[in-house]
């Protein structure tokens, strides 16, 4: 199939254009935004844009602005590119993990034994877990202990969780600046579990389970022979 025969596209009309270093940020009349790589064509408001692909949630594999093709890939070419990028990403993550593994091991050994078991169980359950998820999980575990050591009692976790970051830093000085909403919520929850019933730490949902699912993450519930529910959940903090 060539671009002339391809009917898998959506039409948009440019509302505003903002120039960047290597392209343009386009806002469409319908509210969608899209990045246009640099080309000979300088986009203008009211120009028509064709975006090729399956629609919302799928990759954009082609872009035509005012009749000029900015880039285009068939579905087959898009799949080939996706697989190539996936392999390159996996190789990059493997190299990064290999380089940092010694440091990760040292950090893990500084954690209480139940946290060490937690990470060891994840490593053993899922091939490639270390390359994909260990850095994230280790960060959450370290921050959980930082929060628990600073707050000391369970009843302080929810009020602390609800403060703005500036106030949180006054209470937990070693709270990391790089938290996302997910890492912070997971760390607060794990801190609570540690103070209430530390034996459950290896069974708490993986920090990234809300995003990738328990099975792919190798969560306790997915590796339990009876497929039992995980003992605890990182999805919410409640007093």
Secondary structure by P-SEA (a helix, b strand, c coil): ccccccccbbbbbbcbbbbcccbbbbbccccbbbbbccccccccccbbbbbbccccccccccccccccccccccaaaaaaaaaaaaaaaaaaaaaaaaaaaaaaaaaaaaccaaaaaaaaaaaacccccccccaaaaaaaaaaaaaaaaaaccccaaaaaaaccaaaaaaacccccccccaaaaaaaaaaaaaaacccccccccccccccccccccccccccccccccccccccccccc
